Amino acid sequence: MDINIWLYTLTSVIIISIVSFTGIFTLSMKEKTLKRIIIYLVSLSAGSFFGDAFIHLLPETVEEFGFGFEISIHILLGIIAFFILEKILHWHHYHFPHNKNQIHPFAIMNLIGDSVHNFIDGLIIGASYLISFPVGIATTLAVILHEIPQEISDFGVLIHGGFSKTKALFFNFLTALTAILGAIVSLLLSSFIENLTMILIPFAAGAFIYIAGSDLIPELHKEVEIRKSLLQFVFFNLGLLLMFLLIFIE
């Protein structure tokens, strides 16, 4: 394999991992102000997750492989896997001592889901550079523009889930590093495993649908004030809109 493909791919995913630090811009904000806007970042994240699943991941899968029984099974496996993971996390939360700074299960679920997503981003970027340099650059740009609003939203979700600002930034960066792992796997195994993304992309879509619908949306329903609920709705739709606008740069 051309060494340049490795160079271009790894450079791209390292840049994408660095994008996870966009959450640092919120560190200068006062704690009171940050807490006031966190729920709207959760709304933005929920919209982004749904948008990513239904506007990007699933359409890409259908276009490439069609929408048959096998694709449906992979989506359901994503939902089932994260249902089981959440049950385990809730069991741990219930059976073991915890303090007021206990990390909420939905925040951990967010990290897991983001890791899967970033891993798949790495797989796709690696595969894109295997096709051609221009396709690789185009895919990298699309992922970066996708990650900027998502990483800010994820940072808000982690804060809302009990992480300190420093730990939220650190763990968000760790999940971003899985893009590097995904790229390496893509380049190493592309010659041996055919249609690998046919499994991973719908699986990730199922995971995102589950996290947004089961974890994030219920958090939004805890706020019943009309004005704040309307703002949540606006940010939710903004998340969808951001994902939709990315269609035009792909």
One Martini backbone bead per residue (centre of mass of N, CA, C, O) as a GRO file, in nm:
protein
  250
    1MET     BB    1   0.098   0.035   0.019
    2ASP     BB    2   0.076   0.358   0.012
    3ILE     BB    3   0.222   0.579   0.231
    4ASN     BB    4   0.035   0.828   0.173
    5ILE     BB    5  -0.225   0.707   0.282
    6TRP     BB    6  -0.135   0.699   0.573
    7LEU     BB    7  -0.066   0.998   0.605
    8TYR     BB    8  -0.342   1.122   0.530
    9THR     BB    9  -0.517   0.965   0.730
   10LEU     BB   10  -0.373   1.031   1.002
   11THR     BB   11  -0.390   1.337   0.976
   12SER     BB   12  -0.698   1.358   0.967
   13VAL     BB   13  -0.764   1.212   1.246
   14ILE     BB   14  -0.599   1.404   1.422
   15ILE     BB   15  -0.758   1.658   1.358
   16ILE     BB   16  -1.029   1.545   1.458
   17SER     BB   17  -0.936   1.502   1.752
   18ILE     BB   18  -0.874   1.806   1.810
   19VAL     BB   19  -1.172   1.904   1.784
   20SER     BB   20  -1.256   1.816   2.080
   21PHE     BB   21  -1.144   2.105   2.200
   22THR     BB   22  -1.392   2.296   2.157
   23GLY     BB   23  -1.489   2.280   2.462
   24ILE     BB   24  -1.283   2.496   2.581
   25PHE     BB   25  -1.462   2.756   2.529
   26THR     BB   26  -1.636   2.697   2.805
   27LEU     BB   27  -1.426   2.743   3.043
   28SER     BB   28  -1.466   3.069   3.068
   29MET     BB   29  -1.723   3.012   3.194
   30LYS     BB   30  -1.950   3.033   3.412
   31GLU     BB   31  -2.108   2.803   3.595
   32LYS     BB   32  -2.394   2.927   3.584
   33THR     BB   33  -2.402   2.968   3.278
   34LEU     BB   34  -2.345   2.678   3.191
   35LYS     BB   35  -2.591   2.544   3.332
   36ARG     BB   36  -2.806   2.710   3.167
   37ILE     BB   37  -2.704   2.581   2.870
   38ILE     BB   38  -2.682   2.270   2.877
   39ILE     BB   39  -2.971   2.176   2.789
   40TYR     BB   40  -2.924   2.290   2.496
   41LEU     BB   41  -2.690   2.097   2.429
   42VAL     BB   42  -2.862   1.846   2.457
   43SER     BB   43  -3.055   1.921   2.231
   44LEU     BB   44  -2.840   1.938   2.010
   45SER     BB   45  -2.743   1.645   2.041
   46ALA     BB   46  -3.007   1.502   1.976
   47GLY     BB   47  -3.036   1.620   1.691
   48SER     BB   48  -2.762   1.515   1.587
   49PHE     BB   49  -2.811   1.214   1.625
   50PHE     BB   50  -3.061   1.190   1.450
   51GLY     BB   51  -2.938   1.322   1.199
   52ASP     BB   52  -2.704   1.126   1.158
   53ALA     BB   53  -2.875   0.870   1.125
   54PHE     BB   54  -3.102   0.987   0.897
   55ILE     BB   55  -2.897   1.160   0.700
   56HIS     BB   56  -2.626   0.969   0.691
   57LEU     BB   57  -2.595   0.668   0.776
   58LEU     BB   58  -2.846   0.538   0.638
   59PRO     BB   59  -2.828   0.653   0.348
   60GLU     BB   60  -2.546   0.537   0.296
   61THR     BB   61  -2.628   0.243   0.327
   62VAL     BB   62  -2.855   0.231   0.113
   63GLU     BB   63  -2.687   0.325  -0.130
   64GLU     BB   64  -2.475   0.085  -0.108
   65PHE     BB   65  -2.683  -0.180   0.007
   66GLY     BB   66  -2.946  -0.113   0.090
   67PHE     BB   67  -3.279  -0.223   0.244
   68GLY     BB   68  -3.256  -0.490   0.435
   69PHE     BB   69  -3.254  -0.725   0.671
   70GLU     BB   70  -2.955  -0.690   0.756
   71ILE     BB   71  -2.968  -0.390   0.825
   72SER     BB   72  -3.185  -0.411   1.042
   73ILE     BB   73  -3.022  -0.592   1.232
   74HIS     BB   74  -2.788  -0.390   1.284
   75ILE     BB   75  -2.962  -0.176   1.414
   76LEU     BB   76  -3.079  -0.353   1.642
   77LEU     BB   77  -2.804  -0.424   1.766
   78GLY     BB   78  -2.741  -0.137   1.857
   79ILE     BB   79  -2.982  -0.113   2.049
   80ILE     BB   80  -2.936  -0.368   2.221
   81ALA     BB   81  -2.650  -0.313   2.318
   82PHE     BB   82  -2.727  -0.038   2.466
   83PHE     BB   83  -2.935  -0.156   2.653
   84ILE     BB   84  -2.742  -0.344   2.806
   85LEU     BB   85  -2.537  -0.134   2.895
   86GLU     BB   86  -2.739   0.037   3.058
   87LYS     BB   87  -2.822  -0.180   3.257
   88ILE     BB   88  -2.542  -0.214   3.377
   89LEU     BB   89  -2.507   0.082   3.469
   90HIS     BB   90  -2.761   0.089   3.651
   91TRP     BB   91  -2.680  -0.141   3.836
   92HIS     BB   92  -2.426  -0.004   3.942
   93HIS     BB   93  -2.569   0.253   4.049
   94TYR     BB   94  -2.754   0.088   4.257
   95HIS     BB   95  -2.532  -0.120   4.409
   96PHE     BB   96  -2.337   0.122   4.447
   97PRO     BB   97  -2.176   0.350   4.591
   98HIS     BB   98  -2.255   0.706   4.606
   99ASN     BB   99  -2.233   1.038   4.519
  100LYS     BB  100  -2.305   1.359   4.416
  101ASN     BB  101  -2.074   1.297   4.175
  102GLN     BB  102  -2.215   1.103   4.012
  103ILE     BB  103  -2.218   0.936   3.725
  104HIS     BB  104  -2.419   0.923   3.465
  105PRO     BB  105  -2.515   0.691   3.236
  106PHE     BB  106  -2.564   0.882   2.986
  107ALA     BB  107  -2.267   0.981   2.974
  108ILE     BB  108  -2.139   0.706   2.915
  109MET     BB  109  -2.308   0.648   2.664
  110ASN     BB  110  -2.196   0.886   2.506
  111LEU     BB  111  -1.903   0.787   2.495
  112ILE     BB  112  -1.959   0.523   2.350
  113GLY     BB  113  -2.105   0.638   2.102
  114ASP     BB  114  -1.871   0.828   2.017
  115SER     BB  115  -1.662   0.607   1.974
  116VAL     BB  116  -1.809   0.461   1.747
  117HIS     BB  117  -1.831   0.701   1.560
  118ASN     BB  118  -1.523   0.765   1.537
  119PHE     BB  119  -1.442   0.490   1.432
  120ILE     BB  120  -1.610   0.514   1.170
  121ASP     BB  121  -1.477   0.764   1.064
  122GLY     BB  122  -1.203   0.624   1.029
  123LEU     BB  123  -1.296   0.408   0.830
  124ILE     BB  124  -1.400   0.604   0.607
  125ILE     BB  125  -1.140   0.765   0.561
  126GLY     BB  126  -0.964   0.529   0.482
  127ALA     BB  127  -1.141   0.439   0.240
  128SER     BB  128  -1.124   0.709   0.082
  129TYR     BB  129  -0.812   0.703   0.033
  130LEU     BB  130  -0.826   0.435  -0.130
  131ILE     BB  131  -0.962   0.571  -0.370
  132SER     BB  132  -0.877   0.891  -0.308
  133PHE     BB  133  -0.767   1.196  -0.230
  134PRO     BB  134  -1.021   1.376  -0.280
  135VAL     BB  135  -1.216   1.194  -0.119
  136GLY     BB  136  -1.064   1.217   0.149
  137ILE     BB  137  -1.088   1.524   0.183
  138ALA     BB  138  -1.398   1.546   0.171
  139THR     BB  139  -1.453   1.362   0.415
  140THR     BB  140  -1.292   1.517   0.625
  141LEU     BB  141  -1.449   1.782   0.606
  142ALA     BB  142  -1.725   1.667   0.684
  143VAL     BB  143  -1.639   1.561   0.964
  144ILE     BB  144  -1.544   1.825   1.090
  145LEU     BB  145  -1.819   1.978   1.057
  146HIS     BB  146  -1.960   1.763   1.232
  147GLU     BB  147  -1.784   1.778   1.503
  148ILE     BB  148  -1.804   2.060   1.618
  149PRO     BB  149  -2.101   2.057   1.729
  150GLN     BB  150  -2.081   1.778   1.868
  151GLU     BB  151  -1.852   1.831   2.076
  152ILE     BB  152  -1.997   2.057   2.224
  153SER     BB  153  -2.240   1.885   2.302
  154ASP     BB  154  -2.087   1.660   2.451
  155PHE     BB  155  -1.973   1.840   2.668
  156GLY     BB  156  -2.250   1.913   2.786
  157VAL     BB  157  -2.342   1.626   2.854
  158LEU     BB  158  -2.112   1.562   3.057
  159ILE     BB  159  -2.175   1.784   3.256
  160HIS     BB  160  -2.471   1.694   3.305
  161GLY     BB  161  -2.354   1.391   3.400
  162GLY     BB  162  -2.095   1.487   3.621
  163PHE     BB  163  -1.865   1.620   3.493
  164SER     BB  164  -1.604   1.786   3.476
  165LYS     BB  165  -1.455   1.997   3.265
  166THR     BB  166  -1.184   1.851   3.245
  167LYS     BB  167  -1.292   1.558   3.211
  168ALA     BB  168  -1.467   1.612   2.965
  169LEU     BB  169  -1.233   1.692   2.778
  170PHE     BB  170  -1.064   1.434   2.811
  171PHE     BB  171  -1.281   1.215   2.728
  172ASN     BB  172  -1.345   1.340   2.455
  173PHE     BB  173  -1.060   1.290   2.344
  174LEU     BB  174  -1.049   0.984   2.376
  175THR     BB  175  -1.286   0.926   2.179
  176ALA     BB  176  -1.145   1.061   1.932
  177LEU     BB  177  -0.908   0.845   1.907
  178THR     BB  178  -1.081   0.619   1.762
  179ALA     BB  179  -1.030   0.723   1.475
  180ILE     BB  180  -0.747   0.608   1.451
  181LEU     BB  181  -0.822   0.315   1.487
  182GLY     BB  182  -1.019   0.300   1.247
  183ALA     BB  183  -0.813   0.369   1.027
  184ILE     BB  184  -0.622   0.132   1.074
  185VAL     BB  185  -0.829  -0.092   1.032
  186SER     BB  186  -0.908  -0.014   0.745
  187LEU     BB  187  -0.622  -0.048   0.613
  188LEU     BB  188  -0.563  -0.344   0.713
  189LEU     BB  189  -0.869  -0.486   0.637
  190SER     BB  190  -0.961  -0.412   0.340
  191SER     BB  191  -0.838  -0.687   0.207
  192PHE     BB  192  -1.028  -0.898   0.401
  193ILE     BB  193  -1.292  -0.711   0.453
  194GLU     BB  194  -1.604  -0.705   0.331
  195ASN     BB  195  -1.823  -0.466   0.405
  196LEU     BB  196  -1.781  -0.343   0.700
  197THR     BB  197  -1.980  -0.088   0.701
  198MET     BB  198  -2.249  -0.253   0.686
  199ILE     BB  199  -2.231  -0.296   0.999
  200LEU     BB  200  -2.131  -0.029   1.153
  201ILE     BB  201  -2.326   0.194   1.059
  202PRO     BB  202  -2.605   0.080   1.155
  203PHE     BB  203  -2.514   0.035   1.444
  204ALA     BB  204  -2.463   0.335   1.508
  205ALA     BB  205  -2.747   0.430   1.443
  206GLY     BB  206  -2.885   0.267   1.666
  207ALA     BB  207  -2.727   0.396   1.900
  208PHE     BB  208  -2.816   0.692   1.851
  209ILE     BB  209  -3.117   0.648   1.874
  210TYR     BB  210  -3.110   0.545   2.163
  211ILE     BB  211  -2.969   0.781   2.308
  212ALA     BB  212  -3.162   1.007   2.221
  213GLY     BB  213  -3.442   0.862   2.307
  214SER     BB  214  -3.357   0.741   2.606
  215ASP     BB  215  -3.162   0.982   2.733
  216LEU     BB  216  -3.200   1.282   2.627
  217ILE     BB  217  -3.504   1.338   2.606
  218PRO     BB  218  -3.578   1.287   2.907
  219GLU     BB  219  -3.413   1.531   3.006
  220LEU     BB  220  -3.593   1.747   2.865
  221HIS     BB  221  -3.867   1.667   3.023
  222LYS     BB  222  -3.782   1.802   3.303
  223GLU     BB  223  -3.866   2.053   3.144
  224VAL     BB  224  -4.177   2.269   3.164
  225GLU     BB  225  -4.114   2.533   3.070
  226ILE     BB  226  -4.207   2.697   2.797
  227ARG     BB  227  -3.961   2.867   2.712
  228LYS     BB  228  -3.747   2.638   2.750
  229SER     BB  229  -3.886   2.432   2.565
  230LEU     BB  230  -3.865   2.602   2.307
  231LEU     BB  231  -3.555   2.616   2.310
  232GLN     BB  232  -3.512   2.318   2.286
  233PHE     BB  233  -3.651   2.290   2.011
  234VAL     BB  234  -3.459   2.474   1.861
  235PHE     BB  235  -3.195   2.311   1.920
  236PHE     BB  236  -3.287   2.047   1.804
  237ASN     BB  237  -3.329   2.165   1.511
  238LEU     BB  238  -3.039   2.263   1.481
  239GLY     BB  239  -2.912   1.984   1.478
  240LEU     BB  240  -3.059   1.892   1.224
  241LEU     BB  241  -2.963   2.123   1.037
  242LEU     BB  242  -2.661   2.068   1.050
  243MET     BB  243  -2.683   1.786   0.920
  244PHE     BB  244  -2.821   1.881   0.658
  245LEU     BB  245  -2.601   2.086   0.552
  246LEU     BB  246  -2.381   1.860   0.500
  247ILE     BB  247  -2.484   1.757   0.227
  248PHE     BB  248  -2.353   2.007   0.053
  249ILE     BB  249  -2.036   1.892   0.124
  250GLU     BB  250  -2.041   1.585   0.023
   0.00000   0.00000   0.00000
